[in-house]
Amino acid sequence: MNLTAIETPAAWRRSDLESDYGWVFSIDDAARAHLAQIIKATYVAYKPLFEYTQEDFDLGPAWTTIATAIKEVHHGHGLSLVQGLPHDGLSEQEFNS
């Protein structure tokens, strides 16, 4: 069997991801604080995750980073990691929502 090399960022190997972190994105302190505030304001205990709507969450300054990460998933490596999501001051349930 003769395999042809696929030339796309999504055809990565572990070594590719270890040498190029273009798939890793970080949310800054202002965006993290904004997200924590929105989560605290909109969280409803026992409300299923998929019952929240886009109108429930103003992603504010985090949106640019999240949108870039989404583009990387669709048009780049096929995956992304967003670091810096808020967890301090949130309950486990709030964080997981």
Rosetta blueprint (number, residue, H / E / L):
1 M L
2 N L
3 L L
4 T L
5 A L
6 I L
7 E L
8 T L
9 P L
10 A L
11 A L
12 W L
13 R L
14 R H
15 S H
16 D H
17 L H
18 E H
19 S H
20 D L
21 Y L
22 G L
23 W L
24 V E
25 F E
26 S E
27 I L
28 D L
29 D H
30 A H
31 A H
32 R H
33 A H
34 H H
35 L H
36 A H
37 Q H
38 I H
39 I H
40 K H
41 A H
42 T H
43 Y L
44 V L
45 A L
46 Y L
47 K L
48 P L
49 L H
50 F H
51 E H
52 Y L
53 T L
54 Q H
55 E H
56 D H
57 F L
58 D L
59 L L
60 G H
61 P H
62 A H
63 W H
64 T H
65 T H
66 I H
67 A H
68 T H
69 A H
70 I H
71 K H
72 E H
73 V H
74 H H
75 H H
76 G L
77 H L
78 G L
79 L L
80 S L
81 L E
82 V E
83 Q E
84 G L
85 L L
86 P L
87 H L
88 D L
89 G L
90 L L
91 S L
92 E H
93 Q H
94 E H
95 F H
96 N H
97 S L
